[in-house]
Amino acid sequence: MKRNADPATTRRRLEVVAGSSVPGRISPPAHRRAGVDRETFLSIMASFPSGVAIVTTRDSEGKPRGLTSSAICSVSAQPPLVLVCVDLTSRTLPALRHAEGFVVNFIRAGRSEVCDVFASKAEDKFAQVVWSETESGLPFLPDDALAWAECTTVQEIEAGDHMIFLGRVERGEVANPGVLPIVYYRRAWGVPAAPEARERKQAAGS
Ligand SMILES: Cc1cc2nc3c(=O)[nH]c(=O)nc-3n(C[C@H](O)[C@H](O)[C@H](O)COP(=O)(O)O)c2cc1C
């Protein structure tokens, strides 16, 4: 049965999207308004500890490309979807768009140098790491990753100064089980406490 939307409800929804509740006044959409300044935003977000991944792909000339990334999120288990947010100024961005696929390499503890390389603008980042190829020919980092996931891009969404790549996980593995991940917190590299250390602390009552 077809349901007709209540016009008042529809108008309220549109006003929320448009960011204006004054009839006839056009204001920027809510998501385009300025909000806090960039530095405030970045320092708030730096208080959220995150794992770190290196996202790898190939450019139109077949050259491996990649960047260090923490804006990565599990989205759905069925179908298996992840998202990756990439700055519009990233030099890896055109390659990601061209390849329509990428590998998310979750990086292990003790590999901050590799993360620094992929967080730089170096021209040949892959000359400084051990890398291999997936079945479909995308580069990945079997030594530095504790797990990796190869994705096909199913959607690109522009959001502010970033592009969100929604990827369906086609294959991957936990290459180095039992290895701790590297973490990034307040602009510094770290390592989470090992499970055994946590258990010892709990047993000691601290
Ligand atoms: C811990 C950490 C996390 C980062 N996360 C992201 C991210 O999620 N998205 C992004 O676009 N850049 C991120 N960056 C910055 C890029 O790694 C950096 O701009 C890099 O130079 C991009 O390389 P490219 O221009 O060759 O693609 C991060 C950097 C660090 C150190």
The ligand as a MOL file (V3000), in Angstrom:
LIG
                    3D

  0  0  0     0  0            999 V3000
M  V30 BEGIN CTAB
M  V30 COUNTS 31 33 0 0 0
M  V30 BEGIN ATOM
M  V30 1 C 48.3930 8.4520 12.0090 0
M  V30 2 C 48.0260 9.1310 10.7210 0
M  V30 3 C 46.7580 8.9640 10.2070 0
M  V30 4 C 46.3940 9.5710 9.0000 0
M  V30 5 N 45.1360 9.3650 8.5250 0
M  V30 6 C 44.7900 9.8800 7.3450 0
M  V30 7 C 43.5160 9.5930 6.7900 0
M  V30 8 O 42.6930 8.8660 7.3690 0
M  V30 9 N 43.2070 10.1250 5.5660 0
M  V30 10 C 44.0910 10.9260 4.8880 0
M  V30 11 O 43.7680 11.3780 3.7910 0
M  V30 12 N 45.3100 11.2260 5.3970 0
M  V30 13 C 45.6800 10.7000 6.5880 0
M  V30 14 N 46.9170 10.9650 7.1000 0
M  V30 15 C 47.8170 11.8580 6.3660 0
M  V30 16 C 48.4610 11.1840 5.1330 0
M  V30 17 O 49.1060 9.9750 5.4860 0
M  V30 18 C 49.4900 12.1470 4.5280 0
M  V30 19 O 48.8350 13.3330 4.1240 0
M  V30 20 C 50.2520 11.5600 3.3550 0
M  V30 21 O 51.3020 12.4330 2.9990 0
M  V30 22 C 49.3930 11.3050 2.1400 0
M  V30 23 O 50.2170 10.8100 1.1430 0
M  V30 24 P 49.8750 11.0060 -0.3960 0
M  V30 25 O 49.6800 12.4690 -0.6560 0
M  V30 26 O 51.0850 10.4290 -1.1220 0
M  V30 27 O 48.6290 10.2380 -0.6730 0
M  V30 28 C 47.3210 10.3720 8.3030 0
M  V30 29 C 48.6150 10.5460 8.8270 0
M  V30 30 C 48.9670 9.9340 10.0070 0
M  V30 31 C 50.3660 10.1300 10.5530 0
M  V30 END ATOM
M  V30 BEGIN BOND
M  V30 1 1 1 2
M  V30 2 1 2 3
M  V30 3 2 2 30
M  V30 4 2 3 4
M  V30 5 1 4 5
M  V30 6 1 4 28
M  V30 7 2 5 6
M  V30 8 1 6 7
M  V30 9 1 6 13
M  V30 10 2 7 8
M  V30 11 1 7 9
M  V30 12 1 9 10
M  V30 13 2 10 11
M  V30 14 1 10 12
M  V30 15 2 12 13
M  V30 16 1 13 14
M  V30 17 1 14 15
M  V30 18 1 14 28
M  V30 19 1 15 16
M  V30 20 1 16 17
M  V30 21 1 16 18
M  V30 22 1 18 19
M  V30 23 1 18 20
M  V30 24 1 20 21
M  V30 25 1 20 22
M  V30 26 1 22 23
M  V30 27 1 23 24
M  V30 28 2 24 25
M  V30 29 1 24 26
M  V30 30 1 24 27
M  V30 31 2 28 29
M  V30 32 1 29 30
M  V30 33 1 30 31
M  V30 END BOND
M  V30 END CTAB
M  END
